[in-house]
Amino acid sequence: FQMDTTEESYLDLFPLDAIVYLTPDSENGKYYIDPNKVYVLGGLVDESIQKKLTLQRAREQSLQTARLPIREYMVKTVNTKNYHSETLAVNQVFDVLSTYYETRSWPAALKAGVSSGKGYALPDAVK
């Protein structure tokens, strides 16, 4: 993976049509990774997890959005708190994307990055 850190904004570094802002609030479940796109992970750190804040920011910046296909490949599990969240930490999203890149398998990738505490599991793991 090519990675670099900078204080410059991704908006200044890449053309808008090359940027995909990953947000759990997007309706676009990502089924493939386009090597010609730049994916923004954790473009906004929001400790309070305000719903749709990242989606709103992406729209204000006229960016494409996508989310990981958790809904498409995983099922909600029964848990005592009835808790289900598609919001992942930056390191979890990176784990999912890097595993997908290596395996080309969303089930394997989601298994690697989505912890059971999120209230989701692969269908074959639910008993």
Sequence and secondary structure as in RCSB ss.txt:
>XXXX:A:sequence
FQMDTTEESYLDLFPLDAIVYLTPDSENGKYYIDPNKVYVLGGLVDESIQKKLTLQRAREQSLQTARLPIREYMV
KTVNTKNYHSETLAVNQVFDVLSTYYETRSWPAALKAGVSSGKGYALPDAVK
>XXXX:A:secstr
      SS HHHHS GGGEEEE TT S B  S  TTSEEESSSS  TT  TTHHHHHHHHTT EEEB  HHHH E
E   TT        HHHHHHHHHHHHHH  HHHHHHHHS GGGSEE GGG  
